[in-house]
Amino acid sequence: MSRKLIECVPNFSEGRRPEVIDAIVGCFRNKKGCYLFDDRADRDHNRLVVSLVGEPDPIQDALIEAAKVAVRHIDMEKHRGGHPRIGAVDVIPFTPIKTITMAECVDLAHAFGSRFHAETGIPVYYYEEAARNPERKKLEVIRKGQYEVLKIEINRPERRPDVGRPALHPSAGATVIGARPFLVAFNVNLNTSDLKVAKAIAHAARASGGGFSHVKGIGLPLAGRGMVQVSLNIVDYEKNPLYRVQEFVRMEARRWGVEIVDTEVYGMVPAEALLSSAEYYMQIAGFDTRQVIELRLLEMTGENGDS
Amino acid sequence: MSRKLIECVPNFSEGRRPEVIDAIVGCFRNKKGCYLFDDRADRDHNRLVVSLVGEPDPIQDALIEAAKVAVRHIDMEKHRGGHPRIGAVDVIPFTPIKTITMAECVDLAHAFGSRFHAETGIPVYYYEEAARNPERKKLEVIRKGQYEVLKIEINRPERRPDVGRPALHPSAGATVIGARPFLVAFNVNLNTSDLKVAKAIAHAARASGGGFSHVKGIGLPLAGRGMVQVSLNIVDYEKNPLYRVQEFVRMEARRWGVEIVDTEVYGMVPAEALLSSAEYYMQIAGFDTRQVIELRLLEMTGENGDS
């Protein structure tokens, strides 16, 4: 039996006061089963983005602890910053990584939302896959007008929170909690400076252009290199594996006699997203990811109760 | 700082008595930092092969414990089996996996050899990369004539052990300890039944035929499928990455109008051996294996002292 792994990227409305940032991030340090991958505070946004990977229970415990610190130190009445926000603990998304389904992450988001409200008094909205109605899938709909407008409109029927009375927490506002798939940021660079080529390929590749159902994409100039880039977000790398998207881009680029120069996988990526492409190109039959020493080891360290 | 990872595949001369096999294998169970990946006892060979992955110290401690069990229960004077052997604890190879060099594994083999002799009284021979002279690189040279002949010839200058007096342990014989690189078993299946094609390609690919320096290979019929197979051992997957070997096979096969049907990666494989091929085919620039969530997590579980 392998342990369940999720990613969680909570966003806090504090990017300027180091002592508050440290106090929040400290809640995620040296926690068994909750691993702090990254924390980035942005002064202009006045926002802190924390990246966690680990098991659902320890991550939830650490989130509650951090939320209480945020409530103690952040006053939304005084908060100013360049990034849209409605609360001190602005957004908490749960993402399935391994041995856990999206449906389980949705249940997790709902259970956590109730606990979060009970322990902090902050009203909760559910978004993305955890949304209780289709409009709330989109974060921008829930955050419309931000803290200042939501404060006035929260008792309108369409703006009532999913958990809690229709009133913002006096200092911490509201929090958006949800579940969403892992997103792989995959950029393909082309040996042309003609932006229309990148735009046309991005259009053909993305769902909104009739392409892959779980791909978003835009064409961008890559000024420094005199090239253009097809910048893609793979929202479901199991249904739209990277190799398939890449070969599609290659095929479309040939239309203009253009070739792929190189690609970029930006940020974190689950092993399976790359191994499935290795399997395709290397034509490996009957491959099992348990053959990969490190993945097997990770399972076993979990089994032995070491982490 | 990441933890050092090695593989170790000790071979014991017992493949028939379940209680002895269980007692030996039991020494490797539930040990923090020493993970039992596999154990296979063969009745005909009368031999037990154990696959371990983990950190050097706990693996060495478990090996000493298991060796003492083997010495207590195995009498080489009575041992019969189909596989060549010179001792109750026949062979112990150490293989670098991660954050450890071959030179460190050679030092490890030598330090462990001294300790092994001190704690069991068994004379030790060093082989492969840990050999004290070039002839002893080969296991078959050390094991020539097996237990029965070595017993007589051990005091000849060329057969003296590297550690201990020139006399076998009265019941446990001698032990061969060494360091060797990780070996990836990689088979490439071709859409022809012409064995000479597989043999010619294997010859061209392997070091002994003038091909890749760290590749061994033979051509085999794949009777059940009416095809042939180029069966390869990649002895150094960093210097001879899988994609390069595979594309070489593809190129040579074209000489006969033959294509690759599929490939097999047999047994365990380090993540890097597959990721480097994904990097090549996907043209990923600036990739860092620390971007892979599971590999990062494995490092962090080590850092937190969890395992």
Contacts between the chains, C-beta under 8 A, distances in Angstrom:
chain1	res1	chain2	res2	distance
A	5	B	293	7.9
A	5	B	297	7.5
A	7	B	293	7.3
A	30	B	304	6.7
A	32	B	304	7.2
A	32	B	306	6.7
A	35	B	297	6.1
A	35	B	300	4.7
A	35	B	301	7.6
A	35	B	304	7.7
A	37	B	293	8.0
A	37	B	296	6.6
A	53	B	293	5.9
A	53	B	296	7.6
A	53	B	297	5.8
A	54	B	297	7.9
A	97	B	293	6.2
A	98	B	294	7.5
A	189	B	285	7.9
A	242	B	282	6.5
A	243	B	281	7.4
A	243	B	282	6.8
A	246	B	282	6.1
A	246	B	283	8.0
A	260	B	283	5.9
A	261	B	283	7.6
A	262	B	283	4.8
A	262	B	284	7.2
A	262	B	285	4.0
A	263	B	282	5.8
A	263	B	283	5.1
A	263	B	284	5.2
A	263	B	285	6.8
A	264	B	284	6.9
A	264	B	285	6.1
A	264	B	286	6.7
A	265	B	282	7.9
A	265	B	284	5.5
A	265	B	287	6.2
A	265	B	291	6.5
A	267	B	291	6.8
A	268	B	291	5.7
A	268	B	292	7.7
A	268	B	293	5.2
A	268	B	296	7.3
A	269	B	291	5.6
A	269	B	292	6.1
A	269	B	293	6.8
A	270	B	292	7.5
A	270	B	293	5.1
A	270	B	294	7.0
A	271	B	271	6.8
A	271	B	292	5.1
A	271	B	293	7.0
A	271	B	294	4.7
A	271	B	295	7.1
A	274	B	274	8.0
A	274	B	275	6.0
A	274	B	278	4.6
A	274	B	282	7.7
A	274	B	292	6.9
A	275	B	274	6.0
A	275	B	275	7.9
A	275	B	278	7.1
A	277	B	278	5.3
A	277	B	281	7.0
A	277	B	282	5.7
A	278	B	274	4.6
A	278	B	275	7.2
A	278	B	277	5.3
A	278	B	278	4.1
A	278	B	281	7.4
A	281	B	243	7.5
A	281	B	277	7.0
A	281	B	278	7.4
A	281	B	281	3.8
A	281	B	282	7.7
A	282	B	242	6.5
A	282	B	243	6.8
A	282	B	246	6.1
A	282	B	263	5.8
A	282	B	265	7.9
A	282	B	274	7.7
A	282	B	277	5.7
A	282	B	281	7.7
A	283	B	260	5.9
A	283	B	261	7.6
A	283	B	262	4.8
A	283	B	263	5.1
A	284	B	262	7.2
A	284	B	263	5.2
A	284	B	264	6.9
A	284	B	265	5.6
A	285	B	189	8.0
A	285	B	262	4.1
A	285	B	263	6.8
A	285	B	264	6.0
A	286	B	264	6.7
A	287	B	265	6.2
A	291	B	265	6.5
A	291	B	267	6.8
A	291	B	268	5.8
A	291	B	269	5.5
A	292	B	268	7.8
A	292	B	269	6.1
A	292	B	270	7.4
A	292	B	271	5.1
A	292	B	274	6.9
A	293	B	5	8.0
A	293	B	7	7.4
A	293	B	37	8.0
A	293	B	53	5.9
A	293	B	97	6.2
A	293	B	268	5.2
A	293	B	269	6.8
A	293	B	270	5.2
A	293	B	271	7.0
A	294	B	98	7.5
A	294	B	270	7.0
A	294	B	271	4.6
A	294	B	294	6.6
A	294	B	295	5.7
A	294	B	298	5.5
A	295	B	271	7.1
A	295	B	294	5.7
A	296	B	37	6.5
A	296	B	53	7.7
A	296	B	268	7.3
A	297	B	5	7.6
A	297	B	35	6.1
A	297	B	53	5.9
A	297	B	54	7.9
A	297	B	298	6.3
A	298	B	294	5.5
A	298	B	297	6.3
A	298	B	298	5.0
A	298	B	301	7.5
A	300	B	35	4.7
A	300	B	37	8.0
A	301	B	35	7.6
A	301	B	298	7.5
A	301	B	301	5.5
A	301	B	306	6.9
A	301	B	307	4.6
A	304	B	30	6.7
A	304	B	32	7.2
A	304	B	35	7.7
A	304	B	307	7.2
A	306	B	32	6.6
A	306	B	301	7.0
A	306	B	306	4.7
A	306	B	307	3.9
A	307	B	301	4.5
A	307	B	304	7.1
A	307	B	306	3.8
A	307	B	307	6.4
